């Protein structure tokens, strides 16, 4: 039986589910489904690292346990039949089995495990699942037809969004991707969203400077073979203009941005692609960098020179001091909700979604 369970995990395809509801099941065979970009290259089980990723288990029974191998300090939220279930869940370092749901009334249930934290915080591998009181895995909920890919940095990860004050320091407990605007957009538009966001990463240079830029992680995060985004939303550039060693070389920045756009286009040839000026980019800081002006000029130039009717530019409102209520002066939940409203409207408009 254990071999069968592991095989089901290893071959699981990527699908979507909204935790607030239990959509009608499909005619597919029983399996666990996933929302977001999951690494299924290891036969030992799928690995989750990107914020907002969901594990969806539809089953008949009264209890569900998951065996997870944790490396880091990942955090998750659990929903059972559309309702939140307790406090955020923090897997312990190493491999352990957890009672995710227990004491449920007999019948069919949907359990959704939603990742709050980004790759730098930790990685979780799903090794096995079981129904301790007896039960059976069922076909997953139906997959939304709409697909969005969102690429960004800490503005999209929910970095420090749970902090009490802007002066507080970041920790795993303070990050919550479910309150960041990409997740809110996905819920608003009833879309399957693959949110690839990594704090501190830039188009060609980072803040802090160490490590590879965003494109390296994007290349590694390979989508399922049949997965194509209807809309790709890119909001990067703030970390390139961080005050490390003077302003970035605008031509190098532009060239790296073009390469990223080309990669996104290659993965989703028919997608509408939006190049967004991030809310956290400002001409006021760093002084003399003209960061917002330069990012705006670069994305506008790329859209203009390509002559691609499916390539668009958007400009998110610049965050003010009052908006920066999260850790390390990152934006808080209220401002993220505002960004979600703007981004959802733009995406719906260009995609023709009503």
FENJO-V147330 format. One record per backbone hydrogen bond with DSSP energy under -0.5 kcal/mol. CO is the residue of the C=O (numbers start at 1). NH is the residue of the N-H. If there is no record, write none. Layout:
CO;NH  CO;NH
//
This chain:
1;5  2;6  3;7  4;8  5;9  6;10  7;11  9;12  13;15  17;19  18;21  21;23  24;142  33;56  34;15  35;54  36;38  37;50  38;40  39;47  41;43  42;45  46;126  47;39  48;124  50;53  53;115  54;35  55;57  55;113  56;33  56;58  57;59  57;111  58;138  59;61  59;109  60;136  62;104  64;100  64;101  65;130  66;68  66;98  67;127  67;128  68;70  68;96  69;125  70;94  71;123  75;116  75;117  76;89  77;114  78;85  79;81  79;112  80;83  83;80  84;86  89;76  89;91  94;70  94;96  96;68  98;66  98;100  101;64  107;61  109;59  110;81  111;57  112;79  112;114  113;55  114;77  115;52  116;177  118;121  118;122  121;73  123;71  124;48  125;69  125;127  128;67  130;65  130;132  131;134  134;62  136;60  138;31  140;26  146;192  147;230  147;231  148;194  149;233  150;196  151;235  152;198  153;156  153;157  154;158  154;159  158;161  158;176  160;163  160;327  165;168  166;328  166;329  168;328  171;174  171;175  172;175  174;162  176;179  177;180  177;183  180;183  180;184  181;185  182;186  183;187  184;188  185;189  186;190  186;191  187;190  190;146  191;193  192;148  192;194  193;195  194;150  194;196  195;197  196;152  198;201  200;207  202;214  213;216  213;217  214;217  214;218  215;219  216;220  217;221  220;222  224;227  230;272  231;149  232;234  232;274  233;151  234;276  235;153  237;241  239;242  242;244  243;245  248;250  249;253  250;254  251;255  252;256  253;257  254;258  255;259  256;260  257;261  258;262  259;263  260;264  261;265  262;266  263;267  264;268  268;271  271;273  272;232  273;275  273;312  274;234  274;276  275;314  276;278  277;316  278;281  279;319  282;291  283;290  285;282  286;289  290;294  291;295  292;296  293;297  294;298  295;299  296;300  297;301  298;302  299;303  300;304  301;305  302;306  303;307  303;308  307;309  308;311  310;273  310;312  312;275  314;277  320;323  320;324  321;324  323;325  323;332  326;329  327;330  330;326  332;336  333;337  334;338  335;339  336;340  337;341  338;342  339;343  340;344  341;345  342;346  343;347  344;348  345;349  346;350  347;351  348;352  348;353
//
